[in-house]
């Protein structure tokens, strides 16, 4: 896996353009193989004690798929503040065309990840544009670029109104609209329910959705922007069927275990690749999008 920390190209504002550079954090780096880290699995909301060997093998398979799709994969360096959750690299930062926004995760053990992302990105010549201050909480799993000038942010237990207002004011000078999407109570405040648990954008006009769990307001917004919906198979909700990574040019990457939803995506004409995610994804409630922090799409 390449670990190049010298290139200077970055951008944001798209969820679906061809993926070219991406930051990841392996289970090895996140301490899944260290007993003192692994012992915290229950407190962090994992379903069972992590199996490091299986998770690492699945992550290696995932990164192989990213590289085969043409992306440069950059491994996040170790840091003492990382926990098991750091594998889900997407949440701690949000790149924009003007630099990185260091977020402030709503899950307390993850707050230090944002400064680590900022430091690594600084070495990539990606400056930090802003840092979300307290009492704001924000995780990128709640953020969807509907187009280059519209950012939809889920308002729930991980991302609060203070942070949404802060990001709205930050991006307004660039003519970017920041819209708020109400999230359901779902399984409650201790669970990880992000906006991207309910929506994955597949291309500029298609969204994979868990329709019964979306607010009417959000459904109407997407329809007003001419998005077509593909619904997940409801039997695969708990295995993260709605979390699918767009690689660009009609290509997607999904968890292999969600066969029914994956079949729907293939029948819709998408070129779908898969990787095993039983341990890496389903155990810790983080799908393929969660495993990546895209830095460049073109």
N, C-alpha and C positions, 0 to 999 in steps of 0.2 A: 504494500500500500504506500503510495507516495506521501511524503511529509514535507512538501515544498512550502517554505514560508518566505518566499522572495517575490512572488508575482504581485502586481499592483491592481489588477482589474477586479471591480466589484460593482454591484448594483442591487436594486430592490424593485418593488412595485409590480412584480408578477409572480403568480403561483404556478404558471403553466408553460412558460417559454422554455426552450431547451436548456437543461441543467448542465452547467459547465464547470463550476467549482463548488465544493460543498465541504463543510466542516462536520466531522463526526466524532463521537467519543465511544471507544470500545468498552465492553464490560471489564476488560483488564485494567484500563485506565480509571474506570469508575469504581474499582475496588471490589468487584463481584467475587474475586478469588481470595479476598482477604477476610478471614473469619470475623474480625471486629467490625467490618463494614457489613458483611452479609447478615450478621446477627440482628441488624436493625430492620430486616425485611418487613416484619409485621407492622412496626411503627410507621413505615413509609407506605403502607397500603398494598404491598405485594401479596399475591394470592398464596404463595408458599415459599419456603427458603430457596434462594436462587441456586441453580445448577450452573456453576461458572463455565465448565467445559462445553456444555451444550449451548449456552448463551453466546460464548465466544465463537463457536463454530457457526452459529446462525448469523452472527454479526459479520464474520468473514465472508459468508455467502452473500449477504446483503451488499457489502462493499464491492464484491466482485461484480454484482449486477449493476451497480452505479458506474463502475469503471468501464464495463462492457457497453454501457450507454453513452460513453464519451466524457464522463465527468472526471475532473481531477478531485481526488478524495484526500482531504487533509485531516490527519488525526489530531485531536485536541491533546495537548501535553498534559501530564499528570499535575495535580495540584492538591495540597492537603485538605482543602475545603470541599472537594468533590465527594458526593455520596452515590449510592446506587442509581438515583434518579438522573445523574448527569449523562447517562447513556441517551436520554431523550433530549438531545442537544438543541432542538428547535426552540425551546421555550425561553431561554435566558436573554435573547437579543433579537433585534429586528433591524436588518440592513435596509437602508434607503439609498436612493441615488446620491444623496449628499453625505452619507456616512452612517455609522451604526448607532442605533438607539439601544443603550444598555437598559434592560427592563429590570423590574423588581418583583421576582416571582412571589405569588401568593402562598406558596408552600415554603415555610421558613427555612428548611434545610437547604433550599436551592438559591437563596439570595446571593451567596458568594459567587455563584456561577457567572453572574453578569459581568463582574469585574474581571474574571478570568477570560471570558470571551473578549472583552475590550482589550486586554493585554495581548492576547494572541492576534487579534485583528490589527492591532497597532503594528505588530511585526509584519503583517501582510500589507502595510501601508493603507489600512482602512481606519480612518479616524473615528473617534466616538463623537457623534453629533450632540448627544444629550444622554442624561441618566435620569430615570424616573425617581423622583424623591419620595420619601415617606410623607404622608400615609398612603401614597399610591401603591397599588399592586397591579402587576401586569405580566401576563405570560403570552408568548407568541402563538401558542396553540389556540388562542382566542382571536387571532387576527388573520383576515383574508383580504387580499388585494382583489377586488372585483374587476378593476382595470387600473391603469397606471395612475389615475387621479382619484380613486375611490378606495378607501380602506374601511372594511367592516370589522368592528371589534365587538366580541361577545362580552356582555356585562353579566358576570356571575360571581362565584366564590373565589376565582383565581385572578380576575381582573375587575377592578372597581371603578366607580364613576370618576374619582379623582384622577386616576391615570388616563382614562379616556379623554377627559377634558384637557389634560396636560398635552397629550399627543395631538389632539385636535388643534390646539393653539400653536404647537410646534410646527405642524405641517401646513397650516393655513397659508403662510406666505408663499408656498410653492403651488398654491391653487389646488391643494388636495383636500377632498372632503373626507372627514372621518365620521362614520355613521355607527351608531350603537345598536347592537342586537341583543335583546333580552334572552337569557338562558333559563331553562327550567330548573326547578329544584333537583330533579333527578334523584340519584341515590344519596344526596345530601352533601354537606360541606366538607366532609372528610374524603370524598371520592374525587377522582380527576375527571371532571366533565368540562371539556373545552368546546368552543364553537366548532373546531375541526373534528370533534367526536361525532358531529351531526352533519357536517358538510365537507366534502373534498371537491375542489374544482379540478376538472379533468381537461378542459380546454377553455377557450374564451367564452363558450356558450353552453357548456354542459357541466352539471354538478351531480355528484353522487350524494344522495341525501338519506337520512333517517327521518322520513317525513313526519311521522306521528309525534316526534319529539321537538320539531321545530316550531317556534312561535309563528302565529299567523302573520305577524308583521314582517318577519324575515322571509317567509314564503312569498308574500306579496311583493316585497322589494325585489327578490330575485326574478320573479315572473315579469315585473315591470321592466327589467333589464334584459328580457328575452332569453333567460336561461332555461334550458331543457333539463328535466330531472330524470335521473335513473335512481330507483329506490333500491336500497339494500334488501337482502332477505332478512326478515326480522329475527329469524332463528340464529343469526350470526351477529346480532347487536353486541353481545357480551364478548365476542372474539374480535372486536374492532374492525368489522367489515367496512365501516364507513371511512376508515383512515387509509387512503390510497395516495401514493406519491406520483404526481405528474412529472414525467421526464421530458416532455415536449415532443412535438411531431407525432401526436397520436399514441405515444408510448406511456404505459403506466407500470407501477411496481406495487404489488399487493402481497399480503400475507397468504401463504399457500393454503392454510387451513380453511379459509372462507370460500369453499368451492362453489357454493350456490351463487353468491354475489359475483364472484370472479367470472362465472359462466355468463351472467347477465352483461358484464362489461365486454366480454369477448363478442357476444351476440350483437352488441351495440357498435361493433367495428373497431374497438380499441386493441392495440398490440400490448397485451398484458403479460408481464413477467412476474414471477413469484419467488419467494424465499420462505423457508420454514421460520415461523415466529412464535412457536408455542412457549418457549422459555424467554426469549429476548423481548417479545412484544406483549403477549397476552398476560404473562405473569405480572408485569409492572404497569400494564394499561397504557402502552405507548406504541403506536403503529409506525409504519415506514416514514410518514411525514415527520413524526416526532423524533425519529432517529437522525434527522438531518438538519443542519443549519445552512441552507443554500446561501452562497455568497455571490454567485454570478449566474444569471440566466440570460440567454440571448436568442 
